[in-house]
Amino acid sequence: MAFVVAVPLGVAAIVMAMVFTGTGVTGTSPLHEAVETYLDTVGRGAPAPATGPGSGCPDGDGDPAAVLHGLAETFEHRIVSSTETDGTAAVNIDLTPPHGDRIAVVLDLRRTGDRWDVCAASTGRVAIDPF
């Protein structure tokens, strides 16, 4: 009986840990690593890392780093939640500029091979259903 209860609870805990990172613990997935690397660079006011060869980003999405720098030239960040499906992902983040209020932002990413590229940034949140 305990096994029947423990397995679903354990699976639910793993899903929640992977989907929600609002506790300040960032996942170690390749997606989150790519977002962290991108935001660490852009958050210092530097240009964005270049997209990979054959990037899956659609043409005309604009410059996500310019959008972020338009909100705050420099900032700290925290991943709030993320979702990915078939090589595309949305990551909700909070930007915290040195002076001012926290800004809710969503990053859209595409995967090409093993590499995730940030394709677009916009203010707001994407609703993410953990189940």
N, C-alpha and C positions, 0 to 999 in steps of 0.2 A: 504494500500500500504506500509506504513512504517513497519508494522508487517512482511510482506512478505520479505522485505529486511533485517530487523533486526535479524530475526531468523537464516538465513544462516550465517550472519556475526558473530553472537554470537556463533554458533556452531563451525565455523572456528577458532575463537579466543580460544575457550576451547581446541580444538584439538591441535592447535599450542602451547598453554601453557603446555599441557601434554607431547607433543613430544619433543619440543625444550626447553632446559633449559639453553641455551647459555647466557642468560642475567644475569646469576649468581644466579637465583632463582631456587632452587632445589625442584622438586616435592615432595609431601609428600606421594607418593604411597609406598606400602610395598616393591616394587622393588627398588626404590631409597633409602629407609631407609636401606635396606640390603646392598646396594652398599656403602652408606655413612659409616655404621658401619664397614664394611670390610676394606675400604680404610683408615678410621681413625686409625684403629689398625695397619694395615700393613705399612701405611705411617710413623708411629713413629718408624719403624724398628722392631716391634714385630712380632711374628709368627701369621699366619692367624687364625681367629676363625675356629673352627672345623665345618665340614659340619654336617647337621642334620642327625638323624637316617633315614635310607632308602633313602639317598640322590639320586637324579636323575642324578647326574654327571656320564657321561660315564667313564668306566675304561680306563686308559691310557692317560687321558688328561694332566697329569703332575701336577705340583704344581704351581698354578697361583701366589702365594705369592713369590715364588722363581724367577719367571719371572719378577715380579715387582721390587723385591730387586736387581735383576741383572741390571735393568735399572737405579735405584737410591735406595740407602739404605734407605733414608728417603725422604719424599716428601709431598707437599700439593697436593690437587686434586680439580678438578671441573668437574661435569657431564655436558657433552655437549649435548647429545641427547640419546634417547633410543627407543627401539621397543620391543614388546613382542607378542608372538603368541603361543597359546596352551602349556603353561608351559615352554617355552624357551624364553630367552631374550638376546639381545645384547645391551650393554651400551657403548657409546663412552665417554671417559674421557680424560682430560688433566692432566698429572702429571707435577708438577713443583718442581724439586729438589732444594736444597738450593743454589747450584752453577750449572749453566748450563741452557740450553734451555728447553722450554716446550716440553713434549713428548706425542704424540698422542697414545692412547692405547684403545683397545676394550676388554671388559670383556664379557664372555659368561656365562650365568646363567641358572639354571634349578630350577623349582619350584616343591616342594614336599609338598602337602597339602597347608598350609599357609606360608611356609618358602621358601625363595629364597637362593640358594647356588651359590657362584662363582665357576665355574668349570674350566675356562681357561682364560688366558690373553695373548694378543699378540699386537705387535705394529701395528699402522695403524688405519683405520677407516672403519666402515661398513656404506654403503650408506643407508640412511633411508628416505623413501618417506612418508611425513606427510599425504598424502591423499590417 
